[in-house]
């Protein structure tokens, strides 16, 4: 039985087939299309035809896509959201969407209201709910809101009020999509509320991606179980992805990191994914991407849900090189010829100097194209190459947590621009199939469940709190599509919260499991 992984990037769509032992069987790369779906269809068709496998032997199909990220960045294909915050009188000083960029707010906000309710950190009530306030707001937004975002003060500690308000909204507005903050973000009411609103705004885009993937598989008569990549390197099933489209944001670099770990056999390393326009640097810890500890900004909006710790620099295979005529200084990027490299770069007969032309002139790549770049000065190319290398060394240095030398795994087609040795790096590894690491990472994924919760240790012991969090994370993993017989806890964090009254402990747990076994057809 095979796994099919597809990763849709800004320039290329990659597809990879992995066998039962998770060994790479075949990979292909096709240009990404404007409608995305036809590019996915073409990539799957090509990988099946070239590998000559029987399509009935594909048990799982996984998709990683930047579609939801692009929707927020481009301000397109977003739902109008009715926002309900449960937090009156405690949180009325800062209304919802206050710190949002104006153009995004106009696209997303149908209306917002702060209603009575909310909890203290230990689950004690701040104030009671008022059904009339919720019903009144629903009547105001009827017909203009396409989805609803509900967030309450300390809802991750006690979700009861959010669920009650959701039931009232359904009574009044029928079967409208509802996003609850306790299921999406962490502690911190404004950032969690922002993540919940973004999730609600992405419902239609998420549906389009899931249905497009389903149609591409169906038209090729592939009856595989569908899964979607999350931004922490794990997978979720279609039902889960429909509810939480925001969890797909950032899965491109993550898939690359996971794929690189698999191809190299390393569990701890720096991963450098070089595309046509940018280089993304991430850290591999225990086989998974290191998570960012900072609030993550998406499209100008501060959120607090989990994201990989990624540093992006404007250096890729298609990055433009510009030499100043006055003082001979060289500017590298951030402009890039991107997916037009085959038309515009010198080595392909174009008229724009790129990083790929530099490495070709130095005899490090595309030797069959060297006649197009022989007119470039060798000394000039060496000087530029040193500058490019310095940019990479600096970026890797920023991501390291100690001065110790670490291995660096390369992925992505643009990594021809990276030298075979770098300062601060113990070895540079270019594994087989490195240019399709992102699709391989998508196919590899396991299924995860996360929980982040504050416990009051006056009511239970530390061990009981951690055990409770582990149980919740395990249940979430099973809901997302994990096999309940094969789940392990891969991380447990506990932080005493001195700034809260009483004996408070913040617990964060991640559970990971293998995919539920496909029934034989």
N, C-alpha and C positions, 0 to 999 in steps of 0.2 A: 504494500500500500504506500502511496506517495503523498507528500505534502506539497502544496503549491503556494508559493509566496509571491505576492505582487507588491511592489512599492512604486507609488506615483510621485516623482519629483518634479521640480519646475522645468527641467530640461529633458530628462529621460524617464520612461517607465520601464522598470526591470521586472523580470519574472524568473523564478528559480524553482526547480523541482528537487526535493530531498527524498531519499529513500527511507525505509523503515529504520535503518541505523543512523538516520539524520546525516548521511553523507550526501554531498552535492552531486546530483545526477546530471543536470543540465541547466544552463542559464541563458537568457537572451536580454537584449536591450533594444527598445524602440523609442522613437521620439514621442514625448507627451503631447496629447492633442488638446485642443481648446475645450472640447466637451468632456474630456477625461475618459468617458466610458469607452469610446472607440479605440483609444490608446490601450486601455486595459484589455479589451477584446483582442486587439492585434497581438499584444504581448503573450496572452494565454494561447492564442491560436498558434503562434510561432514556436513557443516552447513545447507544445504538444506535438506539433508536426515534426520538428527537428529531433526530438527525443524518441519519437516513434513508440511512445507508451500507449497502453490501452486506457482510454479516459475513465473507464469504470474503476480503475485502480487508484484514482485520486480520492483519498478519504477526507482530506481537509484542504480548505482554501483560505488563505489569510491575506488581508489587504492592509497596507499602510499608506496613508494619503495625507497630503497637505491641504486638502480641500477646505476643511473647517478653518484652518489658520488663515488661508487666503481670503475666505469670506469676511473675516473680521478685519484683516489688513486692508482689503479693497473696499470695505463697507458695502458689500453686495450680498444678495440672497439671504438677508437676515429677517427673522420674524419680528413683528411688533409685540412687545412684552408688557403685560400688566404686572407691576411690581408691588408686592405686599410685604412690608416689614412688620413683624410682631415685636413691638418694643416701646409702646407708649406707656408711661411718660418718660421712660429712661433714655431714649435715643433720639429725641426730636430735634436736637441742635443741628445735626447734619442730615439732611434729607437724602434718600437714595439717589444714585447717579451724579452726586455733586461734583466729583473729581473726574468725570468722564470727558473726553474730547467732544466738543460741541457737535461735530459732524456725525460722530458715531451715536451720540445720544439721540439726535434727531431721527436717525434710522431705526433705533431700537425701541425707544420709550413710547408706549401707548399712553400710560399714566402711572402714577405711583401713589401709595398711601402708607402711612404709619398707623397701625391699629394697636389697641391695648393688648398687653401681654408681655411675655419674656420670663426668663429664669435667671437665678443667681448661678455662680460657677458650680455649686454643689447640687443643683437641681431644685432648690427652693424657689417658690413662685415670687416673681416681682409684682405682677398684677394679673387679674383674670382676663380671659378673652371676652370680647363683646361681639356676638354674632351679627348684630344689627350693622356695626361698622363694616364688616366684611361684605354683607349682602348689598349694602349701599354702594360700595366701591365696585362690586361686580356689575351692578345695574348701570353704573357710569361708563364702564369699559365694554359693555356688551356690543359686539359687532366690530369693534376697532382693535381689540387685542387678539393675537393669534396663539399666544401661549402665556403662561403665568409663572412668575418666579416668587417663591415664598421663603423668607428667611427670618429666623427668630433669634433673640439674644440667648446665647449659650444653647442653641438647638442641638449641637453635637453631644451635649451632656444629657438632654432630655428632648426627644423629638415629638412628644405628644401634641403640643400646641400646633406645630407645623402640620401634622397629619389631620388634626381636627379642622383647621382652616382649609386645607385642601379638600376635605369632604364637603364643607360648606360651599366652596367654589364650584365643585362638580354638581351639587344640588341646583345651583343657580345658573351655571353656564354650560352644563352638559359635559360632553367628552372632550374637554380642551386639554392640550398637553400641559402638565404642571411639573416644574422643577423645584425640589426641596433642598434647602441649603445643607441640612444635616447629612445628605447623601453625597455631597460634592466637595465642599471646602472644609477647612480646619477651623481652629479657634481664631477669633478676630472677626467681628461682625461685618465690618465694611468690606474687607477683602473677600470674605465668604459670600456676602451678598452679591458682589460684582461677578464672581465666578458663576453664581447661580443664574444671574441675569444673562450672562453670555451663553450659558448652556441652553437656556430657554430660547434665546435668539437664534441658536444654531439647529433647532429641531428639524426644520424643513431641509436645510442643507445636508444634515446627517441622513435624513430619509432618502434624499437623492443619491448620495454616495452608496448607501446600502442597497437600494433598489437597482442602481446601475451595475453594481458588482454581481448581484443576483441574476440580472438579465444577461450579462456577459457569460456567466457560467451556464445558465439555462439554455441559451442559444447554441452553446457548444455541447449540450447534453451532458454536462458534468454535474453529478449529483453529490457533491461534497458538502460537508458541514462547513458553514462560513464562520470565520472569526475576523476580528478587527484589532489592529495594533493600538495599544495605549502608549502614553508618553513615558511610562516607567519601564518599558521593555517587555511587558506582558500582554496577554490577549483578552478580549471579551467577546461574547457571542453577539449575534445580531440584535436580539431583544435588549440586551444591556447597552449596546452601542446606540440604539434608537433612543434610549432614555438619557444617555450621558455622552452626546457627541463631543463635548468639550474635552473629554479624556483622550481624544485622538490627537490633540494639538501637541506638536513637538515630537511625534513618533518617528519622523524621518531620521534625524541624527541618532535617536535611540536604537532604531533597527540596525543602523550601521554599526553601532557599538556592540550590540548583541551578536551580529553576524561576524564581526571581526574577532570577538572572543572565541566563537565556535571554530572559525577557520584557522586561528592561530593556536588554539588549545590553551591559551592563557586566561586566567581569571582576574588578574590584577595588572593593569597596564594603562598607558595613555593611548587613546585612539584618535587618529587624525583622518577625517573624512574630507577629501578634497574634490569639490565639484567644479563646475565651469566658472562659477562666480565667487563662491566663498569657500573657506576652509572652516569646518566645525571641529572643535577639539573637545573631547569628553574624557571622563575618567572611568575606567572599568574597575569595580570593586566587587569581589565575590561573584564575578560573571554577570553583574547587572550594572547599569549606569549609576554613577554617583548622583544623588538627588540634590537639587539646589536648596540651600537653607534660607535664601532670601525670598522676599515677596516677588512673584513673577509678574512682569508687565506684558500684557498681550494687547497689541493694537492701541497702546496708550492707556490701558485699564489695569490697575493693580489688583492682582488676585492672590490667593494663598493655597491653591491646590498643587499637588505634586508635579514637578517638572524636572527633567534632567538638567544637571549643571553643565551647560554648554557655553563655550566661548567661540564666537564667530568672528573671523577676520576677512577683510576684502581681498583675498588672494586665492585665485583658482586657475584652472587650466586656460581660461579665456580672458584673464585679467589684462587690461591694456597697459602698455609701457609708454610713457611720454617723457622725452628728453627736452629739457629747457635749452633753448638756443643761446640764451644770454650767459648762463653760468655752468652749463653742462650737468646740472643736477638731474636726477632721474626720479620721476613719480611713478610708483607702482599702484595701480587701481585708484579708488575702488571700482571704477567703471569696468565693465566686462562685455565682451561680444556674446557671452552666454551661449544659447543654443544655435547661434549663427556662426559659431567658430569655423564650421566646414566651408563657409562662404567668405568670411572676412579676414581670417588669420593669414599671414604671409605664406606659411607653409602649405596652405590649401589654395594659393593663387590669389588671395585677397590683398588688401593694402593697409591693414592695421597690425601694428607690432604688439604681440601678446607674449605672455610667459612661456607658452608652448613653443613659440619661435625661438626664444632664448635657449631652451634646453635642447631643441633640435640642432641649433648651430653649434652647441657644445658637444654634440655627438651622444647625447643621453637619451634621445627618443626619436621616433619617426625618421630613421636613417634614410629610408627611401624617398623622403621629401626634402632632403638637405639641399638640393640644388636651388630651392626657392629662397633659402636664407643664407647662401654662401657669401652674399654681398655684405652681410653684417660683420662689423669688426669683432674679432674674437675677444680682444681685451675689453671692449664695451660690454659684450655679453657676460663675460666673467664678473665684471663689476656689478651688473644688474643681478646676476645669480647669487652673489654674496649678499646683496641687499635683501633678496627674496628669502634666503636662508636665515638671515638675521630676524626677519619678521616671524618666521616659524619658530625659531628658538625662543624668542621673547614670549610668544603666545603659549608655548608648551610650559615655559617657566612659570607663567602666571597661574596655570592650572595645577601645578605640582604643590604638594603640601610640605615637602622637605627638599633639601639640596641633593638628596640621594639620586643617583642615576636610575632611570626606569626604562623598561622597554616601550617602544612606540610602534603600534600597529597601524599600517596604512590601509585606507579603503577609498573607493571612489576613483573614477576614471582620470581625474585631474592630478592624481598623486605622482604622475611622471615628473612633476616639477620639484619633488622632494628628494634631497640627496640621500645617499646610502649611509651616511653617519652624521650625527648632530651633537652639538655640545649639550651635556646634561642628560643625554639619552644613552642607555647601555647598548641597545641594538635597535636597528630599524628593520621591521618585519613586513615583507610584502607577501602575504599568503596567496595560494591559488584562489582564483575567483574573487580577488579583492575588489574588483570593479562592480560586483553585484552583491556586496556585503549587505546592503539595505534590504533587498528582497529575501536573502537568506535569513537575515535577522527576523523578518516578518514571519517566515515559515517556521522558525524555531520555537516561537514563543510558548511560554507556559501561561496559565491563567492565574490571576492574583486577586486578593481581597485585602483592603487596607482599613485600618481604624485609627482615628486620633481622638482621644477622649480625656477629659479631666475627671479624676476620681477623688472623692473625699475620704482620706484615710482614717478619719474619726469613725467611719461607719464600716470599714473593712480593712483587711491587712493589705500590704503592698503585693504579696503573692496572689491574693484573691483578685485584686484589681488587674494584674497582668494576665491572670488566667482568663478573666472575663473578656479582656480585649482580644486575646488569642481566639476565643470561641467566636466572637463577633466577626473577626477577620476571616476565619475559616468558613463561616456561613456565607459571607460575601463572595469568597472565591468560588464556592459551589454554585451560587446563583449566577456568577459570571461564566460558568461553563466548565469548572474544574471537576476532575474525577474525585469523589469524596474519599476514596481509598488511598489516594496518593498525594496528600497535602502536607507540606512542611512549612514551618515558621522560619522565614529567612532573616527577619530583623525585628528586634525589640528595643525601643528607646524609652527611657523614663527620665523625666525632668521634674524635680521638686519646684513648685511655683511659690516662691517666697512672697511675691507681691499680692497673693490672694489670702484672705483670712482663713484660719483653720489649717488643717494639714492636707494641702492639695498636691496631687501628682498628675502630671501630664504624661500619658502613655501613648506611644505610637507603635503599631504592630503591622507587619506585612506577612500574609500567608500566600504561598505559591503552590499550585498543583499542576499535574499533567492534564492534558485534554481528556475529556470523557471519551472512552473508546467508541469508535463508530461501529454501528451494527453492520454485520456483513450483509450485502445486498442479496 
